[in-house]
């Protein structure tokens, strides 16, 4: 993901770079949700998944609605 982001920056495609960055943020939040799941903290899981979905929606505004 970061290689694609840097390639977009090098090619002066800043919109594409921002989308790659926001998708990476979404994956980071999803990873944190999985870690919270291991601890059994369901509130933290839901909160992290919400952040992940929000970041993904910002990265790709053309996708329909929220998951789940």
N, C-alpha and C positions, 0 to 999 in steps of 0.2 A: 504494500500500500504506500509506504513512504517513498519508494523508488518512483512510483507513478506520480506522486505529488511533486517531487523534485524535477522530474522530466517536464511536467506541465509548467513549473516555474521557469525552468531554463528556456522553454519555448514561448514564454510570455503569455501563457494561457492561464491567467490568474483565476478565472472562474472555475476552471477544471481543477486547479490546485486546491482551491478552497473546498470543493466538493470532496476531494480525496482526504483532506484534513478532517472534515466533518464526519466522513464515514469512519475514519480511524478513531475519532472520539466516540462514535457510537459503539464500535467494537470494544473500546476500553470500558465503557459503562456496562456493556453486556458481560464482560469478563468479571467486573466487580460484582454483578448480580450473581454469577455462578459462585464466587467466593463467599458471598453472604449466604447463599443457599447451603453451603457446607457448614456454616455456623448455625443454621436453623433460624436466622433472623428474617422472617417473611416480610416484615415491613421494609427492611432495607433492600430485599430482593425486588419488591414492587417499585420502590423509589428508584433504584438503579435501572430497572427495565424501562421506567417512564423516561428517565434521562436519555437512555439509549435510543428509544423511539423518537424522542424530540430531536436528538442530534441527527438521526437518520432522515427524519422529515425535512430538516434544514438542508441536508446534503442532497436530497433528491425530492424537491417539492412536487414533482409530477406523480409520485406514487400515491395511490388512494389511501386515505385514513390510517388510523391506528390499528395495530395488531392486537388480538386478544380481547 
